[in-house]
Amino acid sequence: MKFRCDRDALSEALQTVQRGVSSRPGIPALTGVLLDGAADGQLTMTTTDLEVSARLTIDVQVTEPGVALIPARLLTDTVKSLSDAPVDVETDQSQARIRCAAYEGSLRLLPAEDFPGLQEPGGTRVEADAGAFAEAVSQVARAASRDEARPVLTGVLVEVSREGCVLVATDSYRLAVRDLVASADGEAKAIVPERAFSEAGRAAAGDEKGKVEILVDDAQVSFRAGGLTLTSRLIEGEFPNYRQLLPDTHESRLTVSRQQLLDAVRRVGLLARDTTPVRLEFNALGVKLSSSSPDLGQAVETVEARYEGDDLTVAFNPQYLIDGLTAAVGESVRLDVRDGLKPGVVHGESDGFTYLVMPVRLPAAVV
């Protein structure tokens, strides 16, 4: 194989497909990037760790078609370090020779026949605006669990219907739900690993004025955005019935500046450690936040806001509340609360995103 490519274009493409490179080099071939140069001037780059694969095609000047498997990180770092000039790559049976301006180097190849064959994307097709998809991913993925003991909670549920798409994640302490406007040619349901889902969101963010295409079948899901195709195996299992957790009504509601409340939770939450929550006392003037630690001290801050309902005190894990307020969109947010035992619900100015956070039970007052 022999081709020439612009240094910046090649470097950017290699950094993009590196998302699929295995970080556990048990199988040497999985540490490589498969380069396939076609006679029509297309260079296809593929990486995989057997769970997530990345494929990207760019235009280059191919003078000799061929296939080569090159150590991905070494090739990426080499190309990134080159001067701003065309890069010439030529491979034989054992090595890849790289030339750029005054630089000449060679990298030993990995056996291309050891690289696993990948299933072509197929199944139910969904299309959405890339920018909206990227925003939805950033809102929902943060609620996925990191605990491998319950694999289904480490993924994001994707529910597809002809009316659109619903994205859901929960770690059993909070729940994020986002309705995404999309067109689909059928119905599907899949649990996508959070890592693949987040990588697809990052790819879509780079092409936010374009479209993202999602293909879902029984075994895998593929995302196409900005020229990149990311394919991931699905997580098997039954996702919890999240709809029964969504309250139909609210008893009390705080309408407040999103940034003011977010800043206050961050400040007061600095003194919350481990299992120590932040207390929120709701009244007609707004909300008073407080936290205390015997070892660190205490903090109190009041945020003026509009509150509808009876005076109420609820405690939350500050980081979970911060995540919900960060994910919400708009100048103001609504925080619906019922009592100290039922989840609080965060809504931004759009009805498309809902974030539930479970309260922390406060000790009973000593009489």
Secondary structure as a PSIPRED ss2 file (coil, helix, strand):
# PSIPRED VFORMAT (PSIPRED V4.0)

   1 M C   1.000  0.000  0.000
   2 K E   0.000  0.000  1.000
   3 F E   0.000  0.000  1.000
   4 R E   0.000  0.000  1.000
   5 C E   0.000  0.000  1.000
   6 D C   1.000  0.000  0.000
   7 R H   0.000  1.000  0.000
   8 D H   0.000  1.000  0.000
   9 A H   0.000  1.000  0.000
  10 L H   0.000  1.000  0.000
  11 S H   0.000  1.000  0.000
  12 E H   0.000  1.000  0.000
  13 A H   0.000  1.000  0.000
  14 L H   0.000  1.000  0.000
  15 Q H   0.000  1.000  0.000
  16 T H   0.000  1.000  0.000
  17 V H   0.000  1.000  0.000
  18 Q H   0.000  1.000  0.000
  19 R H   0.000  1.000  0.000
  20 G H   0.000  1.000  0.000
  21 V C   1.000  0.000  0.000
  22 S C   1.000  0.000  0.000
  23 S C   1.000  0.000  0.000
  24 R C   1.000  0.000  0.000
  25 P C   1.000  0.000  0.000
  26 G C   1.000  0.000  0.000
  27 I C   1.000  0.000  0.000
  28 P H   0.000  1.000  0.000
  29 A H   0.000  1.000  0.000
  30 L H   0.000  1.000  0.000
  31 T H   0.000  1.000  0.000
  32 G E   0.000  0.000  1.000
  33 V E   0.000  0.000  1.000
  34 L E   0.000  0.000  1.000
  35 L E   0.000  0.000  1.000
  36 D E   0.000  0.000  1.000
  37 G E   0.000  0.000  1.000
  38 A C   1.000  0.000  0.000
  39 A C   1.000  0.000  0.000
  40 D C   1.000  0.000  0.000
  41 G C   1.000  0.000  0.000
  42 Q E   0.000  0.000  1.000
  43 L E   0.000  0.000  1.000
  44 T E   0.000  0.000  1.000
  45 M E   0.000  0.000  1.000
  46 T E   0.000  0.000  1.000
  47 T E   0.000  0.000  1.000
  48 T E   0.000  0.000  1.000
  49 D C   1.000  0.000  0.000
  50 L C   1.000  0.000  0.000
  51 E C   1.000  0.000  0.000
  52 V E   0.000  0.000  1.000
  53 S E   0.000  0.000  1.000
  54 A E   0.000  0.000  1.000
  55 R E   0.000  0.000  1.000
  56 L E   0.000  0.000  1.000
  57 T E   0.000  0.000  1.000
  58 I E   0.000  0.000  1.000
  59 D E   0.000  0.000  1.000
  60 V C   1.000  0.000  0.000
  61 Q E   0.000  0.000  1.000
  62 V E   0.000  0.000  1.000
  63 T E   0.000  0.000  1.000
  64 E E   0.000  0.000  1.000
  65 P C   1.000  0.000  0.000
  66 G E   0.000  0.000  1.000
  67 V E   0.000  0.000  1.000
  68 A E   0.000  0.000  1.000
  69 L E   0.000  0.000  1.000
  70 I E   0.000  0.000  1.000
  71 P E   0.000  0.000  1.000
  72 A H   0.000  1.000  0.000
  73 R H   0.000  1.000  0.000
  74 L H   0.000  1.000  0.000
  75 L H   0.000  1.000  0.000
  76 T H   0.000  1.000  0.000
  77 D H   0.000  1.000  0.000
  78 T H   0.000  1.000  0.000
  79 V H   0.000  1.000  0.000
  80 K H   0.000  1.000  0.000
  81 S H   0.000  1.000  0.000
  82 L C   1.000  0.000  0.000
  83 S C   1.000  0.000  0.000
  84 D C   1.000  0.000  0.000
  85 A C   1.000  0.000  0.000
  86 P C   1.000  0.000  0.000
  87 V E   0.000  0.000  1.000
  88 D E   0.000  0.000  1.000
  89 V E   0.000  0.000  1.000
  90 E E   0.000  0.000  1.000
  91 T E   0.000  0.000  1.000
  92 D C   1.000  0.000  0.000
  93 Q C   1.000  0.000  0.000
  94 S C   1.000  0.000  0.000
  95 Q E   0.000  0.000  1.000
  96 A E   0.000  0.000  1.000
  97 R E   0.000  0.000  1.000
  98 I E   0.000  0.000  1.000
  99 R E   0.000  0.000  1.000
 100 C E   0.000  0.000  1.000
 101 A C   1.000  0.000  0.000
 102 A C   1.000  0.000  0.000
 103 Y E   0.000  0.000  1.000
 104 E E   0.000  0.000  1.000
 105 G E   0.000  0.000  1.000
 106 S E   0.000  0.000  1.000
 107 L E   0.000  0.000  1.000
 108 R E   0.000  0.000  1.000
 109 L C   1.000  0.000  0.000
 110 L E   0.000  0.000  1.000
 111 P C   1.000  0.000  0.000
 112 A H   0.000  1.000  0.000
 113 E H   0.000  1.000  0.000
 114 D H   0.000  1.000  0.000
 115 F C   1.000  0.000  0.000
 116 P C   1.000  0.000  0.000
 117 G C   1.000  0.000  0.000
 118 L C   1.000  0.000  0.000
 119 Q C   1.000  0.000  0.000
 120 E C   1.000  0.000  0.000
 121 P C   1.000  0.000  0.000
 122 G C   1.000  0.000  0.000
 123 G C   1.000  0.000  0.000
 124 T E   0.000  0.000  1.000
 125 R E   0.000  0.000  1.000
 126 V E   0.000  0.000  1.000
 127 E E   0.000  0.000  1.000
 128 A E   0.000  0.000  1.000
 129 D E   0.000  0.000  1.000
 130 A H   0.000  1.000  0.000
 131 G H   0.000  1.000  0.000
 132 A H   0.000  1.000  0.000
 133 F H   0.000  1.000  0.000
 134 A H   0.000  1.000  0.000
 135 E H   0.000  1.000  0.000
 136 A H   0.000  1.000  0.000
 137 V H   0.000  1.000  0.000
 138 S H   0.000  1.000  0.000
 139 Q H   0.000  1.000  0.000
 140 V H   0.000  1.000  0.000
 141 A H   0.000  1.000  0.000
 142 R H   0.000  1.000  0.000
 143 A H   0.000  1.000  0.000
 144 A C   1.000  0.000  0.000
 145 S C   1.000  0.000  0.000
 146 R C   1.000  0.000  0.000
 147 D C   1.000  0.000  0.000
 148 E C   1.000  0.000  0.000
 149 A C   1.000  0.000  0.000
 150 R C   1.000  0.000  0.000
 151 P H   0.000  1.000  0.000
 152 V H   0.000  1.000  0.000
 153 L H   0.000  1.000  0.000
 154 T H   0.000  1.000  0.000
 155 G E   0.000  0.000  1.000
 156 V E   0.000  0.000  1.000
 157 L E   0.000  0.000  1.000
 158 V E   0.000  0.000  1.000
 159 E E   0.000  0.000  1.000
 160 V E   0.000  0.000  1.000
 161 S E   0.000  0.000  1.000
 162 R C   1.000  0.000  0.000
 163 E C   1.000  0.000  0.000
 164 G E   0.000  0.000  1.000
 165 C E   0.000  0.000  1.000
 166 V E   0.000  0.000  1.000
 167 L E   0.000  0.000  1.000
 168 V E   0.000  0.000  1.000
 169 A E   0.000  0.000  1.000
 170 T E   0.000  0.000  1.000
 171 D C   1.000  0.000  0.000
 172 S C   1.000  0.000  0.000
 173 Y C   1.000  0.000  0.000
 174 R E   0.000  0.000  1.000
 175 L E   0.000  0.000  1.000
 176 A E   0.000  0.000  1.000
 177 V E   0.000  0.000  1.000
 178 R E   0.000  0.000  1.000
 179 D E   0.000  0.000  1.000
 180 L E   0.000  0.000  1.000
 181 V C   1.000  0.000  0.000
 182 A C   1.000  0.000  0.000
 183 S E   0.000  0.000  1.000
 184 A E   0.000  0.000  1.000
 185 D C   1.000  0.000  0.000
 186 G C   1.000  0.000  0.000
 187 E C   1.000  0.000  0.000
 188 A E   0.000  0.000  1.000
 189 K E   0.000  0.000  1.000
 190 A E   0.000  0.000  1.000
 191 I E   0.000  0.000  1.000
 192 V E   0.000  0.000  1.000
 193 P E   0.000  0.000  1.000
 194 E H   0.000  1.000  0.000
 195 R H   0.000  1.000  0.000
 196 A H   0.000  1.000  0.000
 197 F H   0.000  1.000  0.000
 198 S H   0.000  1.000  0.000
 199 E H   0.000  1.000  0.000
 200 A H   0.000  1.000  0.000
 201 G H   0.000  1.000  0.000
 202 R H   0.000  1.000  0.000
 203 A H   0.000  1.000  0.000
 204 A H   0.000  1.000  0.000
 205 A H   0.000  1.000  0.000
 206 G C   1.000  0.000  0.000
 207 D C   1.000  0.000  0.000
 208 E C   1.000  0.000  0.000
 209 K C   1.000  0.000  0.000
 210 G C   1.000  0.000  0.000
 211 K E   0.000  0.000  1.000
 212 V E   0.000  0.000  1.000
 213 E E   0.000  0.000  1.000
 214 I E   0.000  0.000  1.000
 215 L E   0.000  0.000  1.000
 216 V E   0.000  0.000  1.000
 217 D C   1.000  0.000  0.000
 218 D C   1.000  0.000  0.000
 219 A C   1.000  0.000  0.000
 220 Q E   0.000  0.000  1.000
 221 V E   0.000  0.000  1.000
 222 S E   0.000  0.000  1.000
 223 F E   0.000  0.000  1.000
 224 R E   0.000  0.000  1.000
 225 A E   0.000  0.000  1.000
 226 G C   1.000  0.000  0.000
 227 G C   1.000  0.000  0.000
 228 L E   0.000  0.000  1.000
 229 T E   0.000  0.000  1.000
 230 L E   0.000  0.000  1.000
 231 T E   0.000  0.000  1.000
 232 S E   0.000  0.000  1.000
 233 R E   0.000  0.000  1.000
 234 L C   1.000  0.000  0.000
 235 I C   1.000  0.000  0.000
 236 E C   1.000  0.000  0.000
 237 G C   1.000  0.000  0.000
 238 E C   1.000  0.000  0.000
 239 F C   1.000  0.000  0.000
 240 P C   1.000  0.000  0.000
 241 N C   1.000  0.000  0.000
 242 Y H   0.000  1.000  0.000
 243 R H   0.000  1.000  0.000
 244 Q H   0.000  1.000  0.000
 245 L H   0.000  1.000  0.000
 246 L C   1.000  0.000  0.000
 247 P C   1.000  0.000  0.000
 248 D C   1.000  0.000  0.000
 249 T C   1.000  0.000  0.000
 250 H C   1.000  0.000  0.000
 251 E C   1.000  0.000  0.000
 252 S E   0.000  0.000  1.000
 253 R E   0.000  0.000  1.000
 254 L E   0.000  0.000  1.000
 255 T E   0.000  0.000  1.000
 256 V E   0.000  0.000  1.000
 257 S E   0.000  0.000  1.000
 258 R H   0.000  1.000  0.000
 259 Q H   0.000  1.000  0.000
 260 Q H   0.000  1.000  0.000
 261 L H   0.000  1.000  0.000
 262 L H   0.000  1.000  0.000
 263 D H   0.000  1.000  0.000
 264 A H   0.000  1.000  0.000
 265 V H   0.000  1.000  0.000
 266 R H   0.000  1.000  0.000
 267 R H   0.000  1.000  0.000
 268 V H   0.000  1.000  0.000
 269 G H   0.000  1.000  0.000
 270 L C   1.000  0.000  0.000
 271 L C   1.000  0.000  0.000
 272 A C   1.000  0.000  0.000
 273 R C   1.000  0.000  0.000
 274 D C   1.000  0.000  0.000
 275 T C   1.000  0.000  0.000
 276 T C   1.000  0.000  0.000
 277 P C   1.000  0.000  0.000
 278 V E   0.000  0.000  1.000
 279 R E   0.000  0.000  1.000
 280 L E   0.000  0.000  1.000
 281 E E   0.000  0.000  1.000
 282 F E   0.000  0.000  1.000
 283 N E   0.000  0.000  1.000
 284 A C   1.000  0.000  0.000
 285 L C   1.000  0.000  0.000
 286 G E   0.000  0.000  1.000
 287 V E   0.000  0.000  1.000
 288 K E   0.000  0.000  1.000
 289 L E   0.000  0.000  1.000
 290 S E   0.000  0.000  1.000
 291 S E   0.000  0.000  1.000
 292 S E   0.000  0.000  1.000
 293 S E   0.000  0.000  1.000
 294 P C   1.000  0.000  0.000
 295 D C   1.000  0.000  0.000
 296 L C   1.000  0.000  0.000
 297 G E   0.000  0.000  1.000
 298 Q E   0.000  0.000  1.000
 299 A E   0.000  0.000  1.000
 300 V E   0.000  0.000  1.000
 301 E E   0.000  0.000  1.000
 302 T E   0.000  0.000  1.000
 303 V E   0.000  0.000  1.000
 304 E E   0.000  0.000  1.000
 305 A C   1.000  0.000  0.000
 306 R E   0.000  0.000  1.000
 307 Y E   0.000  0.000  1.000
 308 E E   0.000  0.000  1.000
 309 G C   1.000  0.000  0.000
 310 D C   1.000  0.000  0.000
 311 D C   1.000  0.000  0.000
 312 L E   0.000  0.000  1.000
 313 T E   0.000  0.000  1.000
 314 V E   0.000  0.000  1.000
 315 A E   0.000  0.000  1.000
 316 F E   0.000  0.000  1.000
 317 N C   1.000  0.000  0.000
 318 P H   0.000  1.000  0.000
 319 Q H   0.000  1.000  0.000
 320 Y H   0.000  1.000  0.000
 321 L H   0.000  1.000  0.000
 322 I H   0.000  1.000  0.000
 323 D H   0.000  1.000  0.000
 324 G H   0.000  1.000  0.000
 325 L H   0.000  1.000  0.000
 326 T H   0.000  1.000  0.000
 327 A H   0.000  1.000  0.000
 328 A C   1.000  0.000  0.000
 329 V C   1.000  0.000  0.000
 330 G C   1.000  0.000  0.000
 331 E C   1.000  0.000  0.000
 332 S E   0.000  0.000  1.000
 333 V E   0.000  0.000  1.000
 334 R E   0.000  0.000  1.000
 335 L E   0.000  0.000  1.000
 336 D E   0.000  0.000  1.000
 337 V E   0.000  0.000  1.000
 338 R C   1.000  0.000  0.000
 339 D C   1.000  0.000  0.000
 340 G C   1.000  0.000  0.000
 341 L C   1.000  0.000  0.000
 342 K C   1.000  0.000  0.000
 343 P C   1.000  0.000  0.000
 344 G E   0.000  0.000  1.000
 345 V E   0.000  0.000  1.000
 346 V E   0.000  0.000  1.000
 347 H E   0.000  0.000  1.000
 348 G C   1.000  0.000  0.000
 349 E C   1.000  0.000  0.000
 350 S C   1.000  0.000  0.000
 351 D C   1.000  0.000  0.000
 352 G C   1.000  0.000  0.000
 353 F E   0.000  0.000  1.000
 354 T E   0.000  0.000  1.000
 355 Y E   0.000  0.000  1.000
 356 L E   0.000  0.000  1.000
 357 V E   0.000  0.000  1.000
 358 M C   1.000  0.000  0.000
 359 P E   0.000  0.000  1.000
 360 V C   1.000  0.000  0.000
 361 R C   1.000  0.000  0.000
 362 L C   1.000  0.000  0.000
 363 P C   1.000  0.000  0.000
 364 A C   1.000  0.000  0.000
 365 A C   1.000  0.000  0.000
 366 V C   1.000  0.000  0.000
 367 V C   1.000  0.000  0.000
